[in-house]
Amino acid sequence: MTQVTDVPATPIEDTDNDRVPISIKLLFGSGQIGAQLFRDAPAALLPLFMTTMLGVSAWVAGIVVLIPKLWVIFCDPMMGVWSDKLKPRYARRPFLAIGGLLTGLGFIALFSFSEFSSPTMAAISIGVIFLIASTAFSAFSVPYLAVASELSTNAHERTKVLSVRMIFVVVGVIMGVGLAQPLVFKLGGDAAAWQTMATIFGVICIVAMLATAFGVPRNYGQAQADDPRKLFSRFSSVLDNKPFVVLTTTYFVQTIAQACGYTVVGFIFLYAVGDISMLLPFVIVMCSGSILSQPMWVKLSSKWGKEKAFWVACIGWALVTITWLWVEPGDDVLFTLPFWGDMATQHFLVMCRAILIGCTNAGFAVLIFSLLTDTIDKQRRLKGTVDEGLFSGFFSATEKLAFAIGPVLAGFILSMTGFESSTGGAVAQDASAVRGMVLVYSVIPTIIMAVSLVIFTRYARALREMK
């Protein structure tokens, strides 16, 4: 196979053949609603559900989330290899369709059972359900990520595709983080409320994922013939791609930071902010910042380069996150708003954080996936091999593992700082437990993000040296 020795890392030229129709961008992006719901809602709600409804200890709840995620370390890459192998004959549609359907059903099952003989039996049962649902999600999420690198050969067009996808990311965040928990409390906070919430969002998962499965044409991307390479050779191609290794490690560490925050966000608004009704407005404002900032990040990535724009987004996110260390309940009236009422100073600062977090999170979330498609594209050009599914499988596995480590880390810190588990609903917590929640939401993620940027310093050099 003849190798290309001089390939630009991020070409920005655009041709008609490289452009992705807006209809395809929208249909592709819609699947992210379901993917985001399944990623975010269990991360934010499953520990809360187990600790306040099933009597499971916080650290045990973290372990329950961890074990299925350890499985996907192996499941995701193998799902990627399998989808690569079957793509010439069936495309990736069977994986997207079957995986999407079973993911939604698994989501419903996660929150539909609350009568167990003991907290231990509850933890085991929820763990088994989550393991099955995570396997189904692997069948959808890995091929879904692979499609992002296949829709266009133009790096800037792929950034546009992922920017449109980001709109659906924020819709999923609004539902999974902003609406799910307040809906449970609105419905009474009992077992029936949790089941109703799960049914509503599980059905949304299924519809959104099937829209992608049957909406994206089967003949997208470049033609691919059957690949005769052995499994070991396929895996070695991933490890030989040094920019991919650096980028994946960076993403893994950053996602641990985000997972810590997702695990305790409900606790933060319930105990530290002191008003759970603030969670939905917070998420809406945050997501508004994400959507409104998309044109800015697309423009900055084209003008400055993706790497520099990525640095700016990550540093901005860390600076905003550390300010949660000073969050307190609102006990004054700063001003009064129509349809809202009295706005406390602390609540106003929460909303300021929301829009800044939305803007910065949107930046690094879009750009790291765009950089991922660049490394896969360069692998294709230099080596002549097409392993989108396998590369996406490794990348997806690290994300899911990180979303397991985050709850474990958060659970241990909450347990050490005195968090009290309960059954039948939330109970009051002492000042030490609340400080533990704030620590997990502010200082810990900021430190972890700084570590990820140290790792990312090796990306540019690795990309230049790739042969």
N, C-alpha and C positions, 0 to 999 in steps of 0.2 A: 504494500500500500504506500503510495507516494505521500510524503508529508508536506504540508504547507509550512513554511518557515517564517512568514511575515504576515500575520493576520491581526488587524486592528482589534483591540479588546472590546471597544464599544462603538461600532459604526453607527452613524446617525443619519446616513442617507436614507431616503424613503422612496420607494417605488410602488407602483400600483399593485404589483404582485405580492409585496410584503405587507400591504395594508390589510387589517382585519376589519370587516364590516361591523358597524356599531351593533347590529342585531346579534352577531356572534359574540361580541364583547359582553353584551348584556346577558345572553343566555349562559355563557361561561361563568360570568360573575355571580349569577343567581344561586349556583350551587354552594357558594361560600356562606350564604345565610344558614343553610343546614350544617355546614362544616363548623361555622363559628358557634352556632347553638350547642353542638355536641362538645366542642372544645371548651367553651367558656362556662356554660351553665353547670355541668358537673364539677368543674374546678371551683366555681364560686358557691355552689349550692350543696353539693354532695357532702362535704365536711359539716356544713351547717345542718343538713337533714339528719345525718347520722348522730351528731352530738346533741341535738335538741329534740329529736323525735324518737330515736332508737336507743338513746342512752349509751352510745359508743364513746369511749374516751377519745380526746382530740388526737393523741399520738397514734392510736389504733386506726382512726379514720384516715390518717395520712398513709399508713401502711396499706390499707384497703385500696386507696387510689394508686399507690406505687406498683403493686404486684401486676395488675393488668398492663401497666405501662412498660414494665420490664419485658413482658411478652412481646410487645410491638417492636422492640429493638430487633428482634429476629423476624417478626411477621412482616413489617413494612418493607425491608429490602427484598424478601422473598416474594411479596406481592408485586413489587416493582419488576423483578425478573420475570415473573409469570405473565404480567400484563405486557411487557416488552415482547415476550415470546409469542403471545397470541395476537398481538396487534396486527401483523400482516394479514391474518385471516378474519378477525372479528373486530378490529379496532379496539378501543378501550371501553366501548359502550356497555358490555356485560358487567364489567367491574363497577362502573359508575351506577348502573341501574340496580343491580342486586345489592351492592354495598349501601347505596342510599336508602333503599327500602328497609333493610335490616337495621341500619343505624337508627332510623326514626323509631322503629319498634323497640329497639333496645333502650332508647332514651325514655320511652313511656314506662317500660318495666322498671327502670332504676328507682323511680319515686312512687311506684304503685303498691308497694308492700310495706306495711309498718307493724304487723303483728308477728312477733317472733318470741320464741321461748326464753331467749336471753340476749343481751347485747353481743355476746360472742357469736351466737347463731345469726344474728342480724348482720354482723360484720362479714361473716363467711358468705352468706347469701348475696349480699350486695356486691361483694367482691367477684363472685361467679358471674352475676349478671353483667357487671361492668367489663369483665374479661371477654364475654361473648360479644357485647356491644362494641368494644374497642376493636375486635377482630373485624367486624363488619365495617367499622369506620375506616380501618386500614384499607379494605377493599375499595372504598370510594376515594379516600383522600390522597393516596399515592398516585393512582392514575390521573386524578384531577390536577395535581401539581405538575405532573409530566406534560399534560396538555398545554400548560402555560408556556413551556419552552418550545412547543411544536407549532403554535399558531402562526408564528412569523419568524423569519430569519433575520429581521432587523431589530437591533437592540433597543432603539428608541421606541419602536412600535410595541415591543413587549412591555416597556415601561407604561405605555398608554393602556394596554390591556390590563395590567396589574393595577393601574390607577382607577379604572372603572370597577375592577373587582373590589377595590377598597371601599367603594360606596356600599356594596353588599356586606362587607366586613362590619361596617358601622351599624347597618341594619340588624345584623346578627348580634352585635354587642348590645344594642338597645334592648333587644328582646331577651337575650340570655342573661345579661347582667342587670339591666335597668328595669325590665318589666317582670321578670320571673319571680323574684323574691317579693316585691311589693304586691304582686297578684296573689301569692300564697297568703300573705298577711290580710289582704283585702277579703279573701274568701274565708277567713277565720283561722288560718294557721294550723288547722288540724290535718289528719291523714287524708281526708277527702279533698282538701284544698291542694295538697301536694300532688295528688293523683290527677286532679283537674288540670293543674298547670302543666304537668308532664304530657298529658294527652294533647293539649292544645299545641304545645311547642314540638312534640314528636311528629304530629301531622304536618306542621310547617316544614320540619326537616325533610320529610319524605317528598313533599311537593316541590321544594326548592331543588333538591338533589336530582330528582327525576327530570326537571326542566333542563338541567345541564346535560344529563345523560342522553336525552332524546333531542335536545335543541342544537348541540354542537354537531356539525356534519361528520360523517364517518371518514371522509376523505381529506381532512385537514392535514396541514404539515407536509413534510417530505415523504415520498414513497419509501418503504422499508421492506427489504427482503428478509427471508428467514436467516437468522444469525447462527452459524455453526459453532461459535465459541463455547467452550466449557464454562461451567459455573464459576470455577476458580479464576479463570481469565477475566470474566466479567467483573468480579469483585475487585481484582487487582487494578482494573482500569479506574475504579473509583479512588482507591488509595493513592494511585500514581498522580492523580489530579490535585496537586498541592493547593492551588487557589480554592478548590472545593473543600478540602479538608480544613483550611483556615476559616473559610466562610461558615462552614457547618459548625465548627467549634464555637465561633463567635455567636452564632444564632442560638446554639444550645445554652450557652451561659446567659445570654440576654433573656431567653425565654424562662429560665429559672427565676430571674428577677421579676418578670411579669407574673409568673405563676404564684409567687409569694403574695403579690398584691391581690390577685384574683381570689386566693383562698380566704383572705380576711376582709375583703371589701364590704361584705355584709355586716361583719362584726364592727368595722370602723364606723359605718353610718348608724348602726344600732346603739353602740356604746360610746365611741369617741366623739362623733358629731352629735349624737343624742337625738337624731330625728331620722328614722328609716324612710320617711316620705321624701327626704332630700335625695335619695339614691336615684330615682328615675329622672328628675330634672338634671342632676349631675351628669348622668350618662347621656342624656339628650344634648346637653350643651357640649360635652366632650366630643360626641359624634358629629355635631355640627361643625366643630373646629376641624375635625378630620376631613370632612367632605369639602369644606370651604378652602382648606389648605392644599388640596390635591393639585390644582393648576400651578401653584407656587412650587411644589416639589418637582413636578414634571419639568418646569422651566429651569429650576436651579440645577437639576441633574443634567440637563442638556447644556447649560451654560458653564457650570463649574466642574461637571463630572459627577458621576454617581457616588464615588468614594468620598469626596469632600462634602457633598450634601448629606451623606450618611453620617459623617462625623458631627455635623452641626445638629442634626436631629437627635442623635444619641446624647450629646452633651446637654442639649436643651431639656430633654426628658429627665435626665438625672438631676439637674438643678431644680426643676419643679418638684420632683418626687421627694427630695430631701425636706422640702418645706412642710410636708405632712407631720413632721416631728412636733410642730407647734399647733396642731389642730386642737380645738376645744369646742365644747357645746356652745351654741349661741344663746346668750342671755340678755341681749339688749335689742334696741331697734335702731338700725342705721338709717333706713328709709323705708317707705311703703310703696309697693308696686301694685298696679291694677291686676286683678285676677290672681294675685299671689298673696298679698297682705304684707305683714311686717317682715323685713329682711334684716336679720342680725348681722353684725360685723363678721363673725366667724363663718356664717353661711355664705356671705358675699365672697369671702376669700376662697371658700370651697368652689364656688362657681368660676372664679378667676383661674384656679388651678385646672378646672375641668377643660376650659377652652385651650389652655396652653398644653396640657397633656394630650388633648386630641390632636393638635397641630403637630407636635413633635413625634408622637407615636405613629401617626399616619406617615410621616417622613421615613423613619427607619424601617417601618413594616413594609412599605412598598419597595423601597430601595434594596433591601436585603434579598427580597425575592427576585427583583430585577437583576441584581448581581449574580444570583444563582443561575438564572437563565443564560446569562453571559458565559459563565464557566462551562455550562453544558454545551452551549453553542460552539465554544472554542474547542472543546473536546471533539465535537463532531467534525469541525474543520481540520484540526490537526491530525487526528487519529483515524478519521473516517468511520468511527464506530458510533452507533446510536443507542445510548443506554439511558434515555430520559426517565424511564420508569425506575430503574435501579438507583440512579442518582437521587431522584425524587423520594424513593423509599428510604434511603439513608437520611436525607434531610428531614423527612417527615417523622422518622423514628426518633431523632434527637429532640424534635419539638415535643413529642408526646412523652418522652422520658423526662424532659425538663418539667412538663406540667404534672408529673408525678413527684419529682423531687421537691418542687415548690411546696405542695401540701404537707409532705413529710417534714420539711424544715420548719414550716409554719406551725404544724401540729406540735412538734417538740418544744418550740419556743413558747407556744401558748400553754402547754402543760407545765413547763418549768416556771412560768410566771403566775400560775395559780388559776387557770381557766377551769370553771366548773361545768361538767356536762350535765344534761338533764333529759327528761322525756316529757313529751307533751307541749313543748314550746321553750322559748328563751327565758333565762332567769337572770337576775342581777349579778354583776361581776364586780370584784373589788378593784381598787385603783391599780394594783400591780398587774392584774390580768389585762386591763385596758392599756397600760403602758406597753405590755408585750405585743398587743395588737398593733399599736402605733409603730413600734420598732420594726415589725415585720412588713409594714406598709411603707416605711420611709427609709430608714437607715440601711437595712439589709438589701433592698433592691438597688439602692444607689451604689453601694460597695460592689455588688455583683456586676452592675453595668460598667463600672470603671474597669473591672477585670476583663470584661469582654472587649473593651476598646484596646487594652494592651495586646490582646491576642490579634485583633484586627490590624494592628500595625504591620503585620507580616503579609497582608493580602496583596498589596500592590507589587511587592518584590516577587512573590510567588507567581503572580499573573505574568510578569515580564519574563520570568525564567521558564515558564511552561513550554515544553517542546513536544 
